[in-house]
Amino acid sequence: THNSIFQLNLFPERLTRRECTVDIGFVLDGSGSIKRNNWKKILTFVEEFQQRIDFRLHGARIAVVSFGNGATVHLRLNSFQNRRQFERAVSGIQYKDTNTNTAAGLRALRIVVFNETNGDRIEVPDVGILITDGVSTWGHKKTIPEAIKLREAGVRMFVIGMGKTYNRYEAAAIASKPTDNYLSSGTFAHMEALLEPLLRRVCNTDKGTFHPAAAVTATYSRLMYYCGFQDYETECNVMHDPKGQFTWKLKKPTGSDDLTSLSSNPEFSSSMCIESGDHKPGEHGTMYLPFGIIGTDVCLRFHYNVHHPTAGTLQIILDPDGQPKWSAQNTGGVWISHRQTVRLKYGQKITSCEDGILRSKDCQLDVGFLIDGSRTNRERGWKPIRSFISEFSRAIGYRLHGTRIAVVTFGYEATVNVKLNAYPNRNLFVGAVYTLYSNYTGENVYTAAGLRAMRTVVFNETNEIPNVIIYLTYGGSLRQRNATFAEASRLKHEGVKIFTIGIGNKYDKPEAEEIASEPAPNHTMATDFRNPKLSGARFASKVCPMYKVHLLYFCGFEEDDSQCTFNQRMSTSYVWIRTNKMTPTSDTGPVSAFRGKYYIYAEATGAKPWSTATLDVPFRITGTSFCFRFHYHMLGENIGQLELLVKDENYLGRRLWSKTGNQGQLWHHAKVPVQLKNGQKLVFRAARGNHKADRADIGLDHIKAWLGSCQRWP
């Protein structure tokens, strides 16, 4: 399937003040010195600002925070999509008439407002506008540090000082630099005079007086066309080529776990897709964009998702030329954002053509981000890490029944900030990620503590999902280096894959390679977060194909395992029993489950020699190959045989796997490739040995099946 979001931007030209793509947060002083009549003037100023800017979901977004003794977020960036609702909400904000805790307002702006969960867009500049008439009276020692954190996070801070009593020194320390461009003053009676200069500076149209960084300037452009394929959008009007064998369809993700379900769209719920069905290789489906500008460079931005290694090609074609301007193949089941410059000639139009795309499913992983917090304790160091994790979670498809993500930070000790099952959806997860901050110092960097927390706290569940650690470090271990290697070795021995990402040019490369899984070159990389080749989305596309499997069945025999509905033939006294304890007979059977609390075992006591205990597996899928894996325990001098059989409706069949005799005190595992025909099923059969002694208990635990080869999962 291919899903796409198309967005066209003209390359930079002079802007009108209403064509401004920016996320804005107003921070309003509601202290007692403002007075009630001036409070109404401040709210009117915010309403008029909104009326003169391009206020909409894909233009300028506006949030409002007020502060007194504390701070209140009244409107978030994604609260309203039309002007009337916004104005009604602003006019209803109540006057606080209390003290002046400016730090609380700035902190709410940083943590709550400029948070992706609440509508903040990573690719869009953040602007804060503080309106105050005095000086901080509560928490005044925290005011300037909070302002510094905002600026280090990339927020452009404007300050409007009202009246004669505001503290210019504090205001100048809060405002971005150069101060003359970001600090204004006036009176409540003439607030409207401040509106136009503020709009010009926020929207970057007054080129002669306002010079933001080039990286910020480049994000402003004139939006000419947008289509997100939502019900309320009227600009889409895409057209289909009737000669194409495929048909583009508007669909929403079903949330189901079957192979044909759509993965989540990165921005909205709807998207355009192609269902390949039974079409032949080389057939295509074409969709025309209903928009074009002749003779001018146009930036085409869209998200695409091409599934499965055998997928065809997605192309951009300028019809009727017919030559691909751009093309892409399998993305590993993740969403990729792409920008492409095109210049149309007369008679040309932008075409999206897909050739033979198949569909698959998002990755199913448990991922743990291990972050060296010792050298990232400044906000400017945390912002790229947060963005990296956020992009990764969006691209890989974060969800509780798909890929789950945990976060651990460490310095002289380790902290589990986010557990795998902490948040049911990505929005809540990203909200938690954007509150990450560390006060660790650079001394006694204890990497081993972070790795141990991953092993003992994060990856301590009983499921059979592959475990992956992504280790982000600025340096290396300064404490118990050997313990670091020992913990990494133990994790890798338990099947955990470790990727290491060195940040900057001072990280310990030999240590990073020693910690990483083999081969080290494939699991170790370096970045300064300015390299677009190592964005969170691209890294997800690297990790995902390594574990691109679809789990068909799992049973761990725990209390909440609904798929463990096995049937056994009760023709003998040799039967399968579920337990959470060791078997009653000494010197045979497991002491405990392979993982979790429960397992099943065939109880040999009282059974006749060579009697059998048969167990029908309640899972069957026909006509396709899958891998069947299980853990078995065979301890005892009288152990007979354990077999995996394929049986038909008449209970006739063949043996796929078997093991005979004492296998020692440990749990072992087997992986068996299977392809069933109609009417066939899998059957476990345990045979008691030809001895009167009872030391012949056989255990089973953690049974699962997945599509494809047995080599795709450890």
Disulfide bonds with the S-S distance in Angstrom:
Cys20-Cys203 2.41
Cys227-Cys236 1.97
Cys363-Cys544 1.61
Cys555-Cys564 1.88
Cys627-Cys710 2.04
